[in-house]
């Protein structure tokens, strides 16, 4: 739901940053300054953000923003195939392909050195994940020397916990040949994980480059929430300052105002925030207002959101420009499972005063007080803006269902 109003790479993270800042900053710190960006879903929003990023960083990097030649890309491999002339024009010997929706710090020069040392046709960045989470990723099996013998994309029963990070280095000429073959295959999904890499592993020199640092794919609300909560620990695994993400713009907002009665515990408070209440184990983006006697705990609150007098926000992700009225409780109730069950409130929603919203609820972007049929929203309920509901969002009983299961 957070990405119904924006592409995932520009999702706010760590208060002042956007997710794509980390991949772009990794490029700059690895000496890569000529970057082609393939855009599709909500392409104008991402393109505008990248232009602001480039203007802020001046000559530090140059972008070429590449849209599909017609319609949408058929898959990740098709996206690169349609734009091979970008690398060809630069006479690049190797091509580095990255996802723009992962949080990590990495020196790509080390991976390139490994690729060259192994005389590989393709090198895949991999990292170990809990086996219970491995089904979310492509997984690899390797020999003792690191050569990949099997690549399986998002299988329900993975045999390996070595997950593909969505980071690939190809020999350019070799990549062009394999992409052309894939484009001619009418049965292909034209995707690196589902189509290209499984075939290359069978016939080419494919190697795994193991990365042991922090890496998080924020493809689900739970993953995004957990990565954000990691920042509130005393010794977080991810050191945002150490990762040196480069901002798209310098936030000239004044320092946060912490009033004398306020209390802040283990939290990230961004410039421009006004804190009159209590904030615990939370991440607040610029311009957030927490009124007197309000409590925010175990939550992510994005830019320019206001939390009213005597309200409580707990185990929630609040999108940008929200207005939480007074005496509200967002995220009440205990968890029914091992992980916290997150309530998500979409961008621009207005929560009327004296409203209680349970755990694991979804409040649609731009929902208004008239969309709340009662003052209590029970566990697991969805509140949608009635004016934009259509038949595709209703199940056979006429109740709201959510088509998109990802973030």
C-alpha positions in Angstrom: 0.0 0.0 0.0 2.9 2.4 0.7 3.9 2.0 -3.0 0.4 2.6 -4.4 1.4 6.3 -4.4 5.1 6.0 -5.2 7.7 3.6 -6.7 9.5 1.6 -4.1 12.9 3.2 -4.7 11.7 6.6 -3.5 10.1 5.2 -0.3 11.4 7.2 2.7 13.8 5.4 4.9 15.8 6.4 8.0 14.0 9.7 8.3 15.9 11.9 5.8 16.7 9.4 3.0 15.0 7.4 0.2 15.7 3.8 -0.4 17.4 4.4 -3.8 19.9 6.7 -2.1 21.7 3.7 -0.8 22.3 2.1 -4.2 23.2 5.4 -5.8 25.6 6.2 -2.9 27.2 2.8 -3.3 27.9 3.6 -6.9 29.6 6.9 -6.1 31.7 5.5 -3.3 32.7 2.6 -5.6 33.9 5.1 -8.3 30.9 4.6 -10.6 29.6 7.9 -11.8 28.0 7.1 -15.2 24.6 5.5 -14.3 21.8 4.3 -16.5 18.5 4.1 -14.7 15.7 1.9 -16.1 12.3 3.2 -15.0 8.8 1.8 -15.5 6.2 1.7 -12.7 5.3 5.3 -11.7 8.3 6.3 -13.9 7.7 10.0 -13.7 8.0 10.1 -9.9 11.3 8.2 -9.9 12.6 10.3 -12.8 11.8 13.5 -11.0 13.5 12.3 -7.8 16.7 11.3 -9.7 16.8 14.7 -11.4 16.7 16.4 -8.0 19.4 14.0 -6.8 21.6 14.8 -9.7 21.1 18.6 -9.3 22.0 18.4 -5.6 25.2 16.3 -6.3 26.3 18.3 -9.3 29.0 16.6 -11.4 29.4 13.7 -8.9 27.2 11.5 -11.1 25.5 11.6 -14.5 22.2 9.7 -15.2 20.5 8.6 -18.3 16.9 7.8 -17.5 15.5 5.1 -19.8 11.8 4.3 -20.3 10.4 1.4 -22.2 10.3 2.0 -25.9 6.6 1.1 -25.9 4.2 0.2 -23.1 6.0 -1.5 -20.2 9.1 -3.7 -19.9 8.3 -7.4 -20.1 10.7 -8.1 -17.3 14.1 -7.1 -15.9 16.0 -8.9 -18.7 13.8 -7.2 -21.3 14.5 -3.8 -19.7 18.3 -4.2 -20.1 17.9 -5.7 -23.6 16.0 -2.7 -24.8 18.8 -0.4 -23.6 22.0 -2.3 -24.4 23.2 0.6 -26.6 23.8 2.5 -23.4 26.6 0.2 -22.4 27.8 -0.4 -26.0 28.2 3.4 -26.6 30.5 3.5 -23.6 32.5 0.4 -24.8 32.1 -1.1 -21.3 33.8 -4.4 -20.8 31.6 -5.3 -17.9 28.0 -4.3 -16.9 26.9 -3.9 -13.3 23.1 -4.4 -12.8 21.5 -3.3 -9.5 18.1 -3.2 -8.0 17.0 0.2 -6.6 15.0 -1.0 -3.6 17.6 -2.6 -1.3 19.3 -1.1 1.9 23.0 -1.9 2.2 26.5 -0.6 1.9 28.8 -2.2 -0.6 32.0 -1.6 -2.6 31.2 -2.9 -6.1 34.9 -2.6 -7.0 35.6 -5.7 -4.8 32.9 -7.6 -6.5 34.3 -6.6 -9.9 37.8 -7.8 -8.9 36.3 -11.2 -7.9 34.5 -11.4 -11.2 37.7 -10.8 -13.1 39.7 -13.2 -11.0 37.2 -16.0 -11.6 37.1 -15.2 -15.3 33.3 -15.4 -14.9 30.7 -14.8 -17.5 28.4 -13.6 -14.8 28.8 -13.0 -11.1 25.8 -12.8 -8.7 26.0 -11.1 -5.4 24.6 -13.4 -2.7 24.1 -13.2 1.1 22.9 -15.6 3.7 19.3 -15.3 4.9 17.2 -17.3 7.4 16.0 -20.4 5.6 12.4 -19.5 6.6 12.8 -16.3 4.5 14.7 -17.8 1.5 11.5 -18.4 -0.4 11.3 -14.6 -1.0 14.5 -14.6 -3.0 16.3 -16.3 -5.8 18.6 -18.9 -4.2 21.9 -20.4 -5.3 23.8 -23.7 -4.8 27.5 -23.5 -5.3 30.7 -25.6 -5.4 33.4 -25.1 -2.9 35.1 -22.7 -5.3 32.0 -20.5 -5.6 30.7 -21.6 -9.0 27.0 -21.6 -9.1 25.5 -25.0 -10.0 21.8 -24.1 -9.5 19.8 -20.9 -9.5 16.1 -21.0 -8.5 13.9 -18.0 -8.3 11.5 -17.7 -5.3 10.8 -21.4 -4.9 8.4 -22.3 -2.0 10.8 -25.0 -0.8 14.3 -23.6 -1.1 17.2 -26.0 -0.6 19.7 -23.1 0.1 19.7 -20.1 2.2 22.1 -18.2 0.0 20.0 -15.5 -1.5 20.6 -13.5 -4.7 20.9 -9.8 -3.8 19.8 -8.7 -7.3 23.3 -7.5 -8.0 24.9 -8.9 -11.2 28.1 -8.3 -13.1 28.2 -9.5 -16.7 30.7 -9.4 -19.5 29.0 -7.0 -21.8 29.4 -9.0 -25.1 28.3 -12.2 -23.4 25.3 -10.4 -21.8 24.2 -9.1 -25.2 24.3 -12.5 -26.8 22.3 -14.2 -24.0 19.7 -11.4 -23.9 19.2 -11.6 -27.7 18.6 -15.4 -27.2 16.1 -14.7 -24.4 14.2 -12.1 -26.5 13.6 -14.7 -29.2 12.2 -17.2 -26.8 8.4 -16.9 -26.8 8.1 -18.9 -23.6 10.5 -16.8 -21.6 9.4 -14.5 -18.8 12.3 -12.2 -19.9 13.5 -11.9 -16.3 17.0 -12.3 -14.9 15.9 -14.5 -12.0 13.3 -16.6 -13.7 14.8 -16.9 -17.1 18.3 -15.7 -17.9 20.3 -16.8 -14.8 18.9 -20.4 -14.5 19.9 -21.0 -18.2 23.3 -19.3 -17.8 24.1 -21.5 -14.8 23.6 -24.6 -16.9 26.0 -23.5 -19.7 28.2 -20.6 -18.7 30.7 -19.7 -16.0 28.5 -18.3 -13.2 30.0 -17.4 -9.8 28.6 -16.3 -6.5 30.2 -13.3 -4.7 29.4 -13.7 -1.0 28.6 -10.5 0.8 28.6 -10.6 4.6 27.5 -7.1 5.5 24.0 -5.7 6.2 21.6 -6.1 3.4 17.8 -5.8 3.4 15.2 -6.1 0.6 12.3 -4.0 1.8 9.8 -5.7 -0.5 7.2 -6.3 2.2 5.8 -4.0 5.0 7.3 -6.3 7.6 10.8 -6.2 6.0 10.6 -2.4 5.7 9.4 -2.1 9.3 12.1 -4.4 10.7 14.8 -2.5 8.8 13.5 0.8 10.2 13.3 -0.5 13.7 16.9 -1.7 13.4 18.0 1.9 13.4 16.6 2.5 16.9 18.9 0.0 18.6 21.9 1.1 20.7 24.3 -0.5 18.3 22.4 -0.9 15.0 23.6 -3.4 12.4 23.2 -0.7 9.8 25.1 2.4 10.5 23.4 5.0 8.3 26.2 7.5 8.8 28.7 4.8 7.9 26.7 3.9 4.8 27.2 7.5 3.7 24.0 7.7 1.7 23.9 10.8 -0.5 20.7 12.9 -0.2 18.7 14.0 -3.2 18.5 17.4 -1.6 20.0 19.1 1.4 17.2 19.4 4.0 17.4 23.0 5.1 14.7 22.4 7.7 15.6 23.8 11.2 16.8 21.4 13.9 14.0 19.5 15.6 12.2 21.3 18.5 12.1 19.2 21.6 9.9 20.9 24.2 10.8 20.6 27.8 8.0 18.2 28.7 8.8 15.8 25.7 10.7 12.6 26.1 12.6 10.7 23.4 14.0 7.2 23.8 16.0 5.2 21.3 14.6 7.1 18.3 15.6 8.8 15.1 14.3 12.4 15.0 14.7 14.3 11.7 15.1 18.1 11.2 11.9 20.1 11.3 10.1 17.8 13.8 8.2 19.3 16.8 8.0 16.9 19.7 5.8 17.8 22.6 4.9 14.3 23.7 6.8 11.0 24.0 8.6 9.1 21.3 10.1 5.6 21.9 11.9 3.2 19.5 10.6 5.1 16.4 11.8 6.8 13.2 10.4 10.2 12.4 10.9 12.0 9.1 11.2 15.8 8.7 8.2 17.9 9.7 6.5 15.4 12.0 4.5 17.0 14.9 3.8 15.0 18.1 1.4 17.0 20.2 1.3 17.2 24.0 0.6 13.9 25.9 0.8 12.0 22.6 2.9 8.8 22.4 4.6 7.3 19.4 6.3 4.0 20.0 7.7 1.2 17.8 6.6 3.1 14.7 7.7 4.8 11.5 6.3 8.2 10.8 6.9 9.9 7.4 7.2 13.6 6.5 4.7 16.3 7.6 2.5 14.0 9.6 0.7 15.4 12.7 -0.2 13.3 15.7 -2.9 14.9 17.9 -3.2 15.6 21.6 -3.3 12.6 23.8 -3.1 10.1 20.8 -1.1 6.9 20.8 0.6 5.4 17.8 2.0 1.9 18.3 3.5 -0.7 15.9 2.5 1.3 12.9 3.8 2.8 9.7 2.3 6.2 9.0 2.8 7.6 5.5 3.3 11.2 4.6 1.0 14.2 5.3 -1.3 12.4 7.7 -3.5 14.1 10.3 -4.2 11.9 13.3 -6.8 13.6 15.4 -6.8 14.0 19.2 -7.5 11.0 21.5 -6.8 8.4 18.8 -5.1 5.0 19.3 -3.5 3.6 16.1 -2.3 0.1 16.5 -4.0 -1.0 19.7 -4.0 -4.7 20.9 -1.5 -7.4 21.3 0.2 -9.4 18.5 -1.2 -12.8 17.7 2.0 -14.2 16.4 5.8 -14.0 16.9 6.3 -10.8 14.9 4.6 -7.5 15.5 1.5 -7.1 13.3 1.9 -3.7 11.7 -0.9 -1.2 11.0 -0.3 0.9 7.9 -2.0 4.3 7.3 -1.7 5.5 3.7 -0.5 8.9 2.5 -2.8 11.9 3.1 -5.3 10.1 5.3 -7.2 12.0 8.0 -8.1 10.0 11.1 -11.0 11.6 13.0 -10.6 12.3 16.8 -11.5 9.5 19.3 -10.8 6.8 16.7 -9.2 3.5 17.8 -7.5 1.4 15.0 -6.4 -2.1 15.8 -3.3 -4.0 14.8 -2.7 -5.3 11.3 -5.1 -2.7 9.8 -4.8 -0.9 6.5 -6.1 2.6 6.1 -6.2 3.6 2.4 -4.4 6.7 1.2 -6.5 9.8 1.4 -9.1 8.2 3.6 -11.4 10.8 5.2 -13.4 10.8 8.4 -16.6 9.9 6.4 -14.9 6.6 5.5 -14.8 5.4 9.1 -18.2 3.8 9.8 -17.4 3.4 13.5 -15.0 4.8 16.1 -13.3 1.4 16.5 -11.6 -0.3 13.6 -11.1 -3.9 14.6 -8.0 -6.0 14.1 -7.2 -6.8 10.4 -9.7 -4.3 9.0 -9.2 -2.3 5.8 -10.6 1.2 5.5 -10.7 2.4 1.9 -11.6 5.8 0.5 -15.2 5.0 -0.6 -15.0 7.4 -3.6 -12.3 5.4 -5.3 -13.5 1.8 -4.6 -14.5 -0.2 -7.6 -15.6 -3.8 -8.1 -12.0 -5.0 -8.6 -11.3 -4.2 -4.9 -14.2 -6.2 -3.5 -14.4 -9.9 -2.8 -17.5 -12.1 -3.4 -19.0 -10.9 -0.1 -18.6 -7.2 -1.0 -15.8 -6.8 1.6 -12.6 -5.0 0.7 -9.7 -7.1 -0.4 -6.1 -6.0 -1.3 -4.7 -7.1 -4.6 -1.2 -6.1 -3.8 0.5 -8.2 -1.1 3.8 -6.5 -1.3 4.7 -3.2 0.3 
